[in-house]
């Protein structure tokens, strides 16, 4: 009997908590999206905040960079939009509203956490979502390849270097020989170098075997990649000792041709001399 009483009391308390949570937290599905997710330096980025109020009046929507609020939308205030000056943040007020904020000419210092926080009037329930902005600067040009001695044959060392112009973060590089990856950049090195504009550099020293010549050619490619927004490459067709040599007329063949012409001429001259006698 005592156990049943305790059970009913606990059940009643759980129902009350459930009702309380339902009344206080009607707000659902607050989602912040960055477009684009990875931003090129000096380009714009749109922060889109979607939410489901479930028929409860909106009190305010606030956007934060780290812990600093830089934009607020409050429908019951005049003006409804407030922009707070924050270093490095340029808000396009004409394109910003209750569900999005457009940032102009984004700089490196904005890399980091952005938050969208939504609050309703009834019970002042609040929900938020946080996303990380990554600001990058892409290389100005494609990568370049320099190669050691040529032509190349079985047993030779293929020595090459690939460089990609400065970027942030540095480009991830890989060497591909005849469609097979033979070297790539260490990603941990790139992480340590990613705070400033940096060149990317990849060295290759590969001993060639018959396997590498199975297609009869050597095509070396260096690919440079940054996340999913940049992919360029440089490609070289290497000279090899196995390349076909164009046909040539040898000195031996030429001399024999001249000799045959001379003999024919002598026969004709002798024949004419005999007839004239």
Helices and strands as residue ranges (DSSP letters): H 2-24, E 28-35, E 38-40, E 45-52, E 58-65, E 68-73, E 81-83, G 93-95, E 100-103, G 108-110, E 112-120, G 122-124, E 126-136, E 144-147, E 157-167, E 172-177, E 180-184, H 187-193, E 198-207, G 210-213, E 219-226, E 230-237, H 251-276
